[in-house]
Amino acid sequence: MTTNRQDFDQCTASVLRLLYERFPNEVDVMIEDLTEDKELNDNYFATMRFLRRENLIYYQELDFSNFKRTVLTAKALSILDTTPDDIDTNLAQQLIDSNKIAIIVQNIIKLAA
């Protein structure tokens, strides 16, 4: 069983990766598409709302568990394009390539503050 924080990290990584790869196109993000485990739906729903409150994503409408026309904000894009001093690739590429999702998400949230 995973913790809420692990669920948050996994959802954040999935959403940011999806939106970065599709940027600047708007995407309908459905919670059911992010996880097969229905028990995680509440945590993933809360994560999406958190990302919006922190101005990392924008969605035009919420229809049940479908976040319609979701896109990265300029703030999120700037953070994801950041290349940490000790690493050769930007944070977005690390999300795409890495299994160390928790560390990368923590860096993203820290930069968003």
N, CA, C and O atoms as a GROMACS GRO file, in nm:
protein
  452
    1MET      N    1   0.084  -0.119   0.000
    1MET     CA    2   0.000   0.000   0.000
    1MET      C    3   0.088   0.125   0.000
    1MET      O    4   0.188   0.132   0.072
    2THR      N    5   0.051   0.220  -0.080
    2THR     CA    6   0.130   0.343  -0.090
    2THR      C    7   0.073   0.449   0.004
    2THR      O    8  -0.042   0.442   0.048
    3THR      N    9   0.157   0.547   0.034
    3THR     CA   10   0.113   0.659   0.117
    3THR      C   11   0.049   0.766   0.029
    3THR      O   12   0.064   0.765  -0.094
    4ASN      N   13  -0.023   0.858   0.091
    4ASN     CA   14  -0.081   0.969   0.016
    4ASN      C   15   0.027   1.046  -0.058
    4ASN      O   16   0.007   1.088  -0.172
    5ARG      N   17   0.141   1.066   0.007
    5ARG     CA   18   0.251   1.141  -0.056
    5ARG      C   19   0.304   1.068  -0.178
    5ARG      O   20   0.335   1.132  -0.279
    6GLN      N   21   0.316   0.936  -0.170
    6GLN     CA   22   0.361   0.860  -0.287
    6GLN      C   23   0.260   0.869  -0.401
    6GLN      O   24   0.297   0.882  -0.517
    7ASP      N   25   0.132   0.863  -0.366
    7ASP     CA   26   0.027   0.880  -0.467
    7ASP      C   27   0.035   1.018  -0.531
    7ASP      O   28   0.023   1.033  -0.652
    8PHE      N   29   0.056   1.120  -0.446
    8PHE     CA   30   0.071   1.257  -0.494
    8PHE      C   31   0.188   1.268  -0.592
    8PHE      O   32   0.174   1.326  -0.700
    9ASP      N   33   0.302   1.213  -0.554
    9ASP     CA   34   0.420   1.219  -0.640
    9ASP      C   35   0.395   1.151  -0.774
    9ASP      O   36   0.432   1.204  -0.879
   10GLN      N   37   0.332   1.034  -0.770
   10GLN     CA   38   0.306   0.960  -0.894
   10GLN      C   39   0.209   1.036  -0.984
   10GLN      O   40   0.230   1.046  -1.104
   11CYS      N   41   0.103   1.090  -0.926
   11CYS     CA   42   0.005   1.166  -1.004
   11CYS      C   43   0.069   1.292  -1.061
   11CYS      O   44   0.051   1.323  -1.179
   12THR      N   45   0.143   1.364  -0.978
   12THR     CA   46   0.208   1.487  -1.024
   12THR      C   47   0.300   1.458  -1.141
   12THR      O   48   0.298   1.529  -1.241
   13ALA      N   49   0.381   1.355  -1.128
   13ALA     CA   50   0.473   1.319  -1.236
   13ALA      C   51   0.397   1.283  -1.363
   13ALA      O   52   0.434   1.327  -1.472
   14SER      N   53   0.293   1.204  -1.350
   14SER     CA   54   0.215   1.163  -1.467
   14SER      C   55   0.151   1.282  -1.537
   14SER      O   56   0.156   1.293  -1.660
   15VAL      N   57   0.091   1.371  -1.460
   15VAL     CA   58   0.021   1.486  -1.517
   15VAL      C   59   0.120   1.583  -1.582
   15VAL      O   60   0.099   1.626  -1.695
   16LEU      N   61   0.227   1.617  -1.511
   16LEU     CA   62   0.324   1.712  -1.567
   16LEU      C   63   0.392   1.656  -1.691
   16LEU      O   64   0.415   1.728  -1.788
   17ARG      N   65   0.423   1.527  -1.688
   17ARG     CA   66   0.485   1.462  -1.805
   17ARG      C   67   0.390   1.469  -1.924
   17ARG      O   68   0.430   1.507  -2.034
   18LEU      N   69   0.263   1.432  -1.904
   18LEU     CA   70   0.163   1.434  -2.011
   18LEU      C   71   0.147   1.574  -2.069
   18LEU      O   72   0.149   1.592  -2.190
   19LEU      N   73   0.130   1.672  -1.982
   19LEU     CA   74   0.107   1.809  -2.029
   19LEU      C   75   0.231   1.868  -2.095
   19LEU      O   76   0.219   1.946  -2.190
   20TYR      N   77   0.349   1.834  -2.045
   20TYR     CA   78   0.473   1.884  -2.105
   20TYR      C   79   0.490   1.827  -2.246
   20TYR      O   80   0.526   1.900  -2.339
   21GLU      N   81   0.463   1.699  -2.261
   21GLU     CA   82   0.478   1.635  -2.392
   21GLU      C   83   0.377   1.688  -2.493
   21GLU      O   84   0.404   1.687  -2.614
   22ARG      N   85   0.262   1.734  -2.447
   22ARG     CA   86   0.158   1.783  -2.537
   22ARG      C   87   0.154   1.935  -2.548
   22ARG      O   88   0.076   1.989  -2.626
   23PHE      N   89   0.236   2.005  -2.470
   23PHE     CA   90   0.234   2.151  -2.469
   23PHE      C   91   0.259   2.206  -2.608
   23PHE      O   92   0.345   2.153  -2.679
   24PRO      N   93   0.188   2.309  -2.651
   24PRO     CA   94   0.094   2.395  -2.581
   24PRO      C   95  -0.052   2.351  -2.595
   24PRO      O   96  -0.143   2.426  -2.560
   25ASN      N   97  -0.074   2.231  -2.645
   25ASN     CA   98  -0.212   2.185  -2.663
   25ASN      C   99  -0.280   2.159  -2.530
   25ASN      O  100  -0.218   2.111  -2.435
   26GLU      N  101  -0.408   2.190  -2.524
   26GLU     CA  102  -0.489   2.161  -2.407
   26GLU      C  103  -0.531   2.015  -2.412
   26GLU      O  104  -0.560   1.961  -2.519
   27VAL      N  105  -0.535   1.952  -2.295
   27VAL     CA  106  -0.564   1.809  -2.285
   27VAL      C  107  -0.675   1.787  -2.184
   27VAL      O  108  -0.676   1.850  -2.078
   28ASP      N  109  -0.768   1.698  -2.215
   28ASP     CA  110  -0.866   1.656  -2.115
   28ASP      C  111  -0.801   1.547  -2.032
   28ASP      O  112  -0.763   1.442  -2.084
   29VAL      N  113  -0.787   1.571  -1.903
   29VAL     CA  114  -0.723   1.476  -1.813
   29VAL      C  115  -0.832   1.408  -1.730
   29VAL      O  116  -0.902   1.473  -1.652
   30MET      N  117  -0.844   1.279  -1.749
   30MET     CA  118  -0.942   1.201  -1.673
   30MET      C  119  -0.868   1.121  -1.566
   30MET      O  120  -0.770   1.052  -1.596
   31ILE      N  121  -0.916   1.131  -1.444
   31ILE     CA  122  -0.852   1.060  -1.333
   31ILE      C  123  -0.841   0.911  -1.362
   31ILE      O  124  -0.740   0.849  -1.331
   32GLU      N  125  -0.945   0.854  -1.421
   32GLU     CA  126  -0.945   0.710  -1.451
   32GLU      C  127  -0.833   0.671  -1.547
   32GLU      O  128  -0.790   0.555  -1.547
   33ASP      N  129  -0.786   0.765  -1.627
   33ASP     CA  130  -0.677   0.737  -1.721
   33ASP      C  131  -0.540   0.742  -1.653
   33ASP      O  132  -0.442   0.690  -1.706
   34LEU      N  133  -0.534   0.806  -1.536
   34LEU     CA  134  -0.406   0.820  -1.466
   34LEU      C  135  -0.375   0.700  -1.378
   34LEU      O  136  -0.258   0.669  -1.356
   35THR      N  137  -0.477   0.634  -1.328
   35THR     CA  138  -0.456   0.520  -1.240
   35THR      C  139  -0.565   0.416  -1.261
   35THR      O  140  -0.682   0.450  -1.282
   36GLU      N  141  -0.526   0.291  -1.255
   36GLU     CA  142  -0.623   0.183  -1.266
   36GLU      C  143  -0.686   0.150  -1.131
   36GLU      O  144  -0.790   0.086  -1.124
   37ASP      N  145  -0.622   0.194  -1.024
   37ASP     CA  146  -0.667   0.166  -0.888
   37ASP      C  147  -0.770   0.270  -0.845
   37ASP      O  148  -0.735   0.385  -0.817
   38LYS      N  149  -0.896   0.232  -0.841
   38LYS     CA  150  -1.004   0.326  -0.808
   38LYS      C  151  -0.990   0.384  -0.668
   38LYS      O  152  -1.044   0.491  -0.640
   39GLU      N  153  -0.918   0.315  -0.580
   39GLU     CA  154  -0.896   0.366  -0.445
   39GLU      C  155  -0.809   0.492  -0.445
   39GLU      O  156  -0.809   0.568  -0.348
   40LEU      N  157  -0.735   0.515  -0.553
   40LEU     CA  158  -0.647   0.631  -0.562
   40LEU      C  159  -0.718   0.754  -0.620
   40LEU      O  160  -0.662   0.864  -0.619
   41ASN      N  161  -0.839   0.737  -0.669
   41ASN     CA  162  -0.909   0.847  -0.735
   41ASN      C  163  -0.917   0.973  -0.650
   41ASN      O  164  -0.893   1.083  -0.700
   42ASP      N  165  -0.950   0.960  -0.521
   42ASP     CA  166  -0.961   1.078  -0.435
   42ASP      C  167  -0.827   1.150  -0.423
   42ASP      O  168  -0.823   1.273  -0.430
   43ASN      N  169  -0.718   1.075  -0.405
   43ASN     CA  170  -0.586   1.138  -0.394
   43ASN      C  171  -0.546   1.205  -0.525
   43ASN      O  172  -0.490   1.314  -0.523
   44TYR      N  173  -0.575   1.141  -0.636
   44TYR     CA  174  -0.540   1.200  -0.766
   44TYR      C  175  -0.625   1.325  -0.793
   44TYR      O  176  -0.575   1.424  -0.846
   45PHE      N  177  -0.752   1.319  -0.756
   45PHE     CA  178  -0.839   1.436  -0.772
   45PHE      C  179  -0.785   1.552  -0.689
   45PHE      O  180  -0.777   1.665  -0.738
   46ALA      N  181  -0.748   1.526  -0.564
   46ALA     CA  182  -0.693   1.630  -0.476
   46ALA      C  183  -0.561   1.683  -0.530
   46ALA      O  184  -0.533   1.802  -0.518
   47THR      N  185  -0.481   1.596  -0.589
   47THR     CA  186  -0.353   1.639  -0.646
   47THR      C  187  -0.375   1.736  -0.762
   47THR      O  188  -0.305   1.837  -0.772
   48MET      N  189  -0.470   1.706  -0.848
   48MET     CA  190  -0.499   1.795  -0.960
   48MET      C  191  -0.543   1.933  -0.910
   48MET      O  192  -0.500   2.035  -0.963
   49ARG      N  193  -0.626   1.935  -0.808
   49ARG     CA  194  -0.671   2.064  -0.753
   49ARG      C  195  -0.554   2.138  -0.687
   49ARG      O  196  -0.545   2.260  -0.696
   50PHE      N  197  -0.466   2.064  -0.621
   50PHE     CA  198  -0.347   2.125  -0.560
   50PHE      C  199  -0.259   2.188  -0.668
   50PHE      O  200  -0.213   2.301  -0.652
   51LEU      N  201  -0.235   2.116  -0.776
   51LEU     CA  202  -0.150   2.168  -0.884
   51LEU      C  203  -0.210   2.296  -0.943
   51LEU      O  204  -0.136   2.386  -0.982
   52ARG      N  205  -0.340   2.304  -0.948
   52ARG     CA  206  -0.404   2.427  -0.997
   52ARG      C  207  -0.389   2.541  -0.896
   52ARG      O  208  -0.357   2.654  -0.932
   53ARG      N  209  -0.411   2.510  -0.768
   53ARG     CA  210  -0.397   2.615  -0.665
   53ARG      C  211  -0.255   2.670  -0.661
   53ARG      O  212  -0.235   2.788  -0.631
   54GLU      N  213  -0.157   2.587  -0.691
   54GLU     CA  214  -0.017   2.630  -0.692
   54GLU      C  215   0.023   2.691  -0.826
   54GLU      O  216   0.140   2.722  -0.848
   55ASN      N  217  -0.074   2.708  -0.916
   55ASN     CA  218  -0.051   2.769  -1.048
   55ASN      C  219   0.049   2.692  -1.133
   55ASN      O  220   0.128   2.752  -1.206
   56LEU      N  221   0.044   2.560  -1.124
   56LEU     CA  222   0.129   2.477  -1.210
   56LEU      C  223   0.051   2.427  -1.331
   56LEU      O  224   0.109   2.405  -1.438
   57ILE      N  225  -0.079   2.410  -1.314
   57ILE     CA  226  -0.165   2.371  -1.427
   57ILE      C  227  -0.287   2.463  -1.427
   57ILE      O  228  -0.320   2.527  -1.328
   58TYR      N  229  -0.352   2.465  -1.542
   58TYR     CA  230  -0.479   2.537  -1.555
   58TYR      C  231  -0.575   2.445  -1.628
   58TYR      O  232  -0.539   2.385  -1.729
   59TYR      N  233  -0.696   2.435  -1.578
   59TYR     CA  234  -0.801   2.365  -1.651
   59TYR      C  235  -0.923   2.456  -1.655
   59TYR      O  236  -0.952   2.528  -1.559
   60GLN      N  237  -0.994   2.451  -1.768
   60GLN     CA  238  -1.106   2.542  -1.786
   60GLN      C  239  -1.232   2.495  -1.717
   60GLN      O  240  -1.317   2.576  -1.679
   61GLU      N  241  -1.245   2.364  -1.701
   61GLU     CA  242  -1.370   2.312  -1.644
   61GLU      C  243  -1.343   2.178  -1.579
   61GLU      O  244  -1.259   2.100  -1.625
   62LEU      N  245  -1.415   2.152  -1.472
   62LEU     CA  246  -1.410   2.022  -1.407
   62LEU      C  247  -1.547   1.957  -1.422
   62LEU      O  248  -1.647   2.010  -1.374
   63ASP      N  249  -1.550   1.844  -1.488
   63ASP     CA  250  -1.674   1.771  -1.511
   63ASP      C  251  -1.658   1.632  -1.450
   63ASP      O  252  -1.600   1.543  -1.513
   64PHE      N  253  -1.709   1.613  -1.330
   64PHE     CA  254  -1.691   1.492  -1.252
   64PHE      C  255  -1.542   1.469  -1.231
   64PHE      O  256  -1.478   1.545  -1.158
   65SER      N  257  -1.484   1.368  -1.293
   65SER     CA  258  -1.340   1.344  -1.276
   65SER      C  259  -1.262   1.377  -1.402
   65SER      O  260  -1.151   1.328  -1.422
   66ASN      N  261  -1.320   1.459  -1.487
   66ASN     CA  262  -1.256   1.500  -1.612
   66ASN      C  263  -1.217   1.648  -1.601
   66ASN      O  264  -1.302   1.736  -1.594
   67PHE      N  265  -1.087   1.672  -1.601
   67PHE     CA  266  -1.035   1.809  -1.598
   67PHE      C  267  -1.019   1.852  -1.743
   67PHE      O  268  -0.923   1.813  -1.810
   68LYS      N  269  -1.112   1.933  -1.790
   68LYS     CA  270  -1.118   1.966  -1.932
   68LYS      C  271  -1.024   2.080  -1.969
   68LYS      O  272  -1.008   2.178  -1.896
   69ARG      N  273  -0.962   2.064  -2.086
   69ARG     CA  274  -0.873   2.164  -2.145
   69ARG      C  275  -0.763   2.206  -2.046
   69ARG      O  276  -0.747   2.323  -2.013
   70THR      N  277  -0.689   2.107  -2.001
   70THR     CA  278  -0.581   2.128  -1.905
   70THR      C  279  -0.451   2.158  -1.978
   70THR      O  280  -0.421   2.097  -2.081
   71VAL      N  281  -0.376   2.252  -1.924
   71VAL     CA  282  -0.250   2.292  -1.986
   71VAL      C  283  -0.154   2.337  -1.875
   71VAL      O  284  -0.197   2.379  -1.768
   72LEU      N  285  -0.025   2.327  -1.902
   72LEU     CA  286   0.074   2.379  -1.809
   72LEU      C  287   0.068   2.531  -1.807
   72LEU      O  288   0.038   2.594  -1.908
   73THR      N  289   0.095   2.589  -1.692
   73THR     CA  290   0.108   2.734  -1.683
   73THR      C  291   0.251   2.773  -1.722
   73THR      O  292   0.339   2.687  -1.733
   74ALA      N  293   0.272   2.901  -1.744
   74ALA     CA  294   0.407   2.950  -1.774
   74ALA      C  295   0.501   2.917  -1.658
   74ALA      O  296   0.618   2.885  -1.680
   75LYS      N  297   0.450   2.926  -1.537
   75LYS     CA  298   0.531   2.894  -1.419
   75LYS      C  299   0.578   2.749  -1.424
   75LYS      O  300   0.696   2.722  -1.403
   76ALA      N  301   0.488   2.656  -1.452
   76ALA     CA  302   0.524   2.514  -1.458
   76ALA      C  303   0.622   2.488  -1.572
   76ALA      O  304   0.718   2.413  -1.556
   77LEU      N  305   0.597   2.549  -1.685
   77LEU     CA  306   0.685   2.530  -1.800
   77LEU      C  307   0.826   2.579  -1.768
   77LEU      O  308   0.924   2.513  -1.801
   78SER      N  309   0.835   2.693  -1.703
   78SER     CA  310   0.965   2.747  -1.663
   78SER      C  311   1.036   2.652  -1.567
   78SER      O  312   1.156   2.628  -1.580
   79ILE      N  313   0.963   2.599  -1.470
   79ILE     CA  314   1.023   2.506  -1.373
   79ILE      C  315   1.068   2.379  -1.443
   79ILE      O  316   1.180   2.332  -1.418
   80LEU      N  317   0.985   2.323  -1.528
   80LEU     CA  318   1.020   2.198  -1.596
   80LEU      C  319   1.137   2.215  -1.691
   80LEU      O  320   1.209   2.119  -1.719
   81ASP      N  321   1.157   2.335  -1.741
   81ASP     CA  322   1.270   2.361  -1.830
   81ASP      C  323   1.398   2.393  -1.753
   81ASP      O  324   1.504   2.413  -1.813
   82THR      N  325   1.389   2.397  -1.620
   82THR     CA  326   1.506   2.424  -1.535
   82THR      C  327   1.599   2.304  -1.536
   82THR      O  328   1.555   2.189  -1.526
   83THR      N  329   1.728   2.332  -1.547
   83THR     CA  330   1.829   2.227  -1.538
   83THR      C  331   1.907   2.248  -1.409
   83THR      O  332   1.982   2.345  -1.396
   84PRO      N  333   1.891   2.156  -1.311
   84PRO     CA  334   1.966   2.169  -1.186
   84PRO      C  335   2.117   2.168  -1.212
   84PRO      O  336   2.164   2.108  -1.308
   85ASP      N  337   2.192   2.236  -1.126
   85ASP     CA  338   2.337   2.249  -1.144
   85ASP      C  339   2.408   2.115  -1.149
   85ASP      O  340   2.506   2.101  -1.222
   86ASP      N  341   2.362   2.018  -1.074
   86ASP     CA  342   2.433   1.891  -1.063
   86ASP      C  343   2.388   1.786  -1.164
   86ASP      O  344   2.436   1.672  -1.160
   87ILE      N  345   2.298   1.823  -1.256
   87ILE     CA  346   2.244   1.727  -1.353
   87ILE      C  347   2.246   1.792  -1.491
   87ILE      O  348   2.232   1.914  -1.504
   88ASP      N  349   2.262   1.709  -1.595
   88ASP     CA  350   2.274   1.761  -1.731
   88ASP      C  351   2.141   1.780  -1.805
   88ASP      O  352   2.140   1.840  -1.912
   89THR      N  353   2.031   1.730  -1.750
   89THR     CA  354   1.903   1.741  -1.821
   89THR      C  355   1.803   1.821  -1.739
   89THR      O  356   1.813   1.830  -1.616
   90ASN      N  357   1.706   1.879  -1.809
   90ASN     CA  358   1.605   1.958  -1.738
   90ASN      C  359   1.510   1.866  -1.661
   90ASN      O  360   1.508   1.745  -1.682
   91LEU      N  361   1.430   1.926  -1.574
   91LEU     CA  362   1.340   1.849  -1.488
   91LEU      C  363   1.236   1.772  -1.569
   91LEU      O  364   1.199   1.660  -1.531
   92ALA      N  365   1.189   1.827  -1.679
   92ALA     CA  366   1.091   1.757  -1.762
   92ALA      C  367   1.149   1.629  -1.818
   92ALA      O  368   1.084   1.524  -1.815
   93GLN      N  369   1.270   1.636  -1.869
   93GLN     CA  370   1.334   1.515  -1.923
   93GLN      C  371   1.358   1.412  -1.814
   93GLN      O  372   1.346   1.292  -1.837
   94GLN      N  373   1.391   1.459  -1.695
   94GLN     CA  374   1.409   1.368  -1.583
   94GLN      C  375   1.279   1.296  -1.549
   94GLN      O  376   1.280   1.177  -1.516
   95LEU      N  377   1.166   1.368  -1.556
   95LEU     CA  378   1.037   1.305  -1.531
   95LEU      C  379   1.009   1.196  -1.634
   95LEU      O  380   0.954   1.091  -1.601
   96ILE      N  381   1.047   1.222  -1.756
   96ILE     CA  382   1.024   1.126  -1.864
   96ILE      C  383   1.114   1.004  -1.848
   96ILE      O  384   1.071   0.892  -1.871
   97ASP      N  385   1.239   1.027  -1.808
   97ASP     CA  386   1.339   0.920  -1.804
   97ASP      C  387   1.352   0.848  -1.670
   97ASP      O  388   1.402   0.735  -1.667
   98SER      N  389   1.309   0.909  -1.562
   98SER     CA  390   1.352   0.864  -1.430
   98SER      C  391   1.252   0.778  -1.355
   98SER      O  392   1.131   0.788  -1.374
   99ASN      N  393   1.308   0.694  -1.269
   99ASN     CA  394   1.228   0.620  -1.173
   99ASN      C  395   1.230   0.688  -1.037
   99ASN      O  396   1.163   0.643  -0.945
  100LYS      N  397   1.305   0.796  -1.024
  100LYS     CA  398   1.318   0.868  -0.897
  100LYS      C  399   1.216   0.981  -0.893
  100LYS      O  400   1.251   1.098  -0.871
  101ILE      N  401   1.092   0.947  -0.913
  101ILE     CA  402   0.987   1.046  -0.927
  101ILE      C  403   0.972   1.133  -0.803
  101ILE      O  404   0.956   1.254  -0.814
  102ALA      N  405   0.978   1.073  -0.686
  102ALA     CA  406   0.956   1.150  -0.562
  102ALA      C  407   1.055   1.264  -0.548
  102ALA      O  408   1.017   1.375  -0.512
  103ILE      N  409   1.181   1.238  -0.577
  103ILE     CA  410   1.285   1.341  -0.565
  103ILE      C  411   1.261   1.453  -0.665
  103ILE      O  412   1.274   1.571  -0.632
  104ILE      N  413   1.226   1.418  -0.786
  104ILE     CA  414   1.203   1.517  -0.891
  104ILE      C  415   1.081   1.602  -0.857
  104ILE      O  416   1.084   1.724  -0.873
  105VAL      N  417   0.973   1.539  -0.812
  105VAL     CA  418   0.852   1.613  -0.776
  105VAL      C  419   0.880   1.707  -0.660
  105VAL      O  420   0.832   1.820  -0.659
  106GLN      N  421   0.958   1.663  -0.563
  106GLN     CA  422   0.995   1.751  -0.451
  106GLN      C  423   1.070   1.874  -0.501
  106GLN      O  424   1.046   1.985  -0.453
  107ASN      N  425   1.160   1.855  -0.597
  107ASN     CA  426   1.233   1.969  -0.655
  107ASN      C  427   1.138   2.064  -0.727
  107ASN      O  428   1.153   2.185  -0.718
  108ILE      N  429   1.042   2.009  -0.799
  108ILE     CA  430   0.946   2.092  -0.872
  108ILE      C  431   0.862   2.175  -0.775
  108ILE      O  432   0.844   2.295  -0.795
  109ILE      N  433   0.812   2.111  -0.670
  109ILE     CA  434   0.729   2.182  -0.572
  109ILE      C  435   0.812   2.288  -0.501
  109ILE      O  436   0.763   2.398  -0.474
  110LYS      N  437   0.938   2.257  -0.470
  110LYS     CA  438   1.025   2.355  -0.404
  110LYS      C  439   1.046   2.476  -0.495
  110LYS      O  440   1.042   2.590  -0.447
  111LEU      N  441   1.067   2.454  -0.623
  111LEU     CA  442   1.087   2.564  -0.717
  111LEU      C  443   0.958   2.644  -0.738
  111LEU      O  444   0.964   2.762  -0.773
  112ALA      N  445   0.844   2.580  -0.719
  112ALA     CA  446   0.716   2.649  -0.738
  112ALA      C  447   0.684   2.745  -0.624
  112ALA      O  448   0.602   2.835  -0.640
  113ALA      N  449   0.747   2.725  -0.512
  113ALA     CA  450   0.717   2.808  -0.393
  113ALA      C  451   0.765   2.950  -0.411
  113ALA      O  452   0.747   3.033  -0.321
   0.00000   0.00000   0.00000
